[in-house]
Amino acid sequence: MGCELQPSKHAKDQMVLRGISKKEILDCILKGAKRLKGAKIIGLFGNLEVVFLKKPCHYFIITTYWR
C-alpha cells in the first residue's frame, strides 16, 4: 500500500490550470530537492515546485507551480 497524496482544493485548481499531473507532483516530493519554510516543505524537481505538509505516509499538497 502506497502513501496517500491529498491535494487541497487550491492545489487541485492549480494542477488543472497549469497542466500538472499527480505523477509529476509525486516525483517532485520523492525525488526532488527540498527546503523548509516554517512547517511547510517546498520540493523542487526540474521546473516544478510543490508546497506540502508531510505526516507519516500522508502528503497534504498546499499548492504547486512551474518555476
Backbone bond lengths (Angstrom), bond angles and torsions (degrees), N, CA, C in turn:
res aa  C-N    CA-C-N  psi(-1)  N-CA   C-N-CA  omega(-1)  CA-C   N-CA-C  phi
1 M - - - 1.446 - - 1.524 109.09 -
2 G 1.352 117.19 129.28 1.452 121.95 -177.47 1.517 112.30 -87.55
3 C 1.310 114.66 169.72 1.456 120.55 177.80 1.523 110.66 -72.57
4 E 1.318 116.02 153.21 1.460 121.78 -176.62 1.525 110.52 -89.13
5 L 1.321 115.68 135.80 1.461 123.64 177.14 1.518 106.69 -111.86
6 Q 1.354 117.37 113.95 1.459 120.82 -176.68 1.521 110.36 -121.03
7 P 1.341 117.93 100.67 1.461 119.71 176.65 1.531 111.23 -79.21
8 S 1.326 116.58 143.92 1.464 121.06 173.57 1.527 108.24 -71.32
9 K 1.324 116.58 170.66 1.461 120.14 177.93 1.530 109.53 -60.19
10 H 1.331 116.73 -42.84 1.462 120.77 178.33 1.527 110.97 -60.44
11 A 1.329 117.13 -44.48 1.468 120.85 -179.67 1.532 110.67 -63.54
12 K 1.344 117.47 -40.47 1.472 120.32 177.73 1.525 110.81 -61.46
13 D 1.334 115.54 -44.12 1.470 119.79 178.28 1.531 111.12 -60.53
14 Q 1.324 116.58 -42.86 1.462 120.77 -179.39 1.528 111.81 -68.41
15 M 1.329 117.01 -35.08 1.465 120.83 177.66 1.524 110.21 -62.14
16 V 1.332 116.85 -44.61 1.467 121.20 179.89 1.525 110.06 -67.55
17 L 1.323 116.77 -47.80 1.457 122.29 -177.77 1.526 112.11 -60.72
18 R 1.340 116.66 -38.46 1.467 121.35 -174.61 1.525 113.67 -101.67
19 G 1.327 117.92 0.25 1.460 121.30 177.08 1.521 113.66 67.69
20 I 1.324 116.50 43.19 1.467 121.97 -178.48 1.521 108.47 -106.85
21 S 1.328 116.85 129.11 1.462 121.14 -177.97 1.533 111.09 -91.85
22 K 1.348 115.20 163.11 1.467 120.07 176.05 1.525 110.94 -63.10
23 K 1.325 117.05 -34.58 1.463 120.48 178.96 1.528 110.76 -63.59
24 E 1.335 117.32 -41.22 1.466 120.68 178.05 1.527 110.61 -64.00
25 I 1.328 116.87 -39.16 1.473 120.41 178.03 1.522 110.39 -65.88
26 L 1.318 116.94 -44.59 1.462 120.90 179.44 1.530 111.14 -62.87
27 D 1.347 117.82 -41.91 1.470 121.25 175.75 1.520 110.65 -59.19
28 C 1.332 116.50 -42.84 1.462 121.05 -179.78 1.528 110.65 -62.81
29 I 1.330 117.08 -43.45 1.470 121.08 -178.99 1.525 111.43 -68.07
30 L 1.325 117.44 -44.19 1.465 120.77 -173.98 1.523 113.94 -84.65
31 K 1.333 118.48 -35.21 1.460 121.57 -173.24 1.522 114.27 -107.69
32 G 1.346 117.48 -17.62 1.460 120.81 -172.22 1.511 114.43 -82.64
33 A 1.330 114.36 166.84 1.465 121.55 173.47 1.527 107.67 -72.14
34 K 1.327 116.49 148.80 1.460 120.38 -177.72 1.523 111.04 -131.23
35 R 1.346 114.18 147.81 1.467 119.96 172.45 1.522 107.85 -139.24
36 L 1.318 116.14 153.21 1.458 121.43 -178.59 1.520 110.50 -96.16
37 K 1.325 115.59 143.53 1.460 122.35 172.06 1.520 105.62 -138.25
38 G 1.319 116.01 90.84 1.465 120.96 -172.20 1.517 108.97 68.99
39 A 1.331 116.43 -129.19 1.464 120.94 178.69 1.527 111.50 -85.89
40 K 1.330 116.28 -10.31 1.468 121.03 -177.33 1.519 111.26 -86.83
41 I 1.317 115.26 150.77 1.459 122.16 175.50 1.526 107.34 -114.06
42 I 1.322 116.33 134.05 1.461 121.30 176.80 1.518 107.24 -111.94
43 G 1.332 115.78 116.77 1.455 121.98 178.79 1.516 110.01 -100.09
44 L 1.325 116.69 140.97 1.459 122.52 179.19 1.523 108.68 -129.28
45 F 1.333 115.85 125.19 1.458 121.80 178.78 1.518 107.32 -143.32
46 G 1.321 116.74 111.80 1.461 120.36 -174.05 1.516 108.41 66.85
47 N 1.322 117.80 -124.92 1.466 122.13 178.27 1.524 112.62 -102.89
48 L 1.317 117.43 11.29 1.457 121.82 -177.21 1.521 110.71 -103.18
49 E 1.332 116.17 133.90 1.463 121.85 172.32 1.514 108.72 -118.03
50 V 1.332 115.94 139.32 1.461 122.72 178.34 1.527 107.85 -129.49
51 V 1.331 116.24 127.86 1.461 121.99 175.60 1.528 106.51 -102.33
52 F 1.340 115.95 124.69 1.466 119.29 -175.02 1.521 112.08 -150.79
53 L 1.329 114.69 164.65 1.458 123.41 171.59 1.511 106.96 -112.43
54 K 1.326 116.85 144.48 1.467 120.43 -178.71 1.519 110.40 -119.93
55 K 1.312 114.40 126.54 1.460 123.08 170.44 1.527 105.31 -115.99
56 P 1.320 119.82 167.15 1.464 119.42 179.16 1.533 111.99 -53.29
57 C 1.312 115.50 114.92 1.459 124.41 178.37 1.534 112.92 55.60
58 H 1.340 116.57 35.90 1.459 122.29 178.83 1.525 108.26 -150.80
59 Y 1.324 116.61 123.05 1.459 122.12 178.18 1.521 109.08 -113.78
60 F 1.336 117.74 118.63 1.457 122.37 177.67 1.524 107.42 -100.51
61 I 1.332 116.32 110.30 1.464 122.10 -175.83 1.523 108.97 -83.75
62 I 1.330 116.78 123.81 1.457 122.35 179.73 1.532 109.73 -88.79
63 T 1.320 117.45 -50.96 1.463 122.01 176.70 1.512 109.22 -158.86
64 T 1.322 115.09 166.34 1.451 121.62 178.78 1.524 108.86 -148.57
65 Y 1.322 116.71 145.16 1.469 120.12 -176.84 1.521 110.48 -159.54
66 W 1.325 115.14 157.28 1.468 122.01 174.50 1.516 108.17 -84.85
67 R 1.313 117.44 142.24 1.472 121.58 177.21 1.490 110.56 -84.65
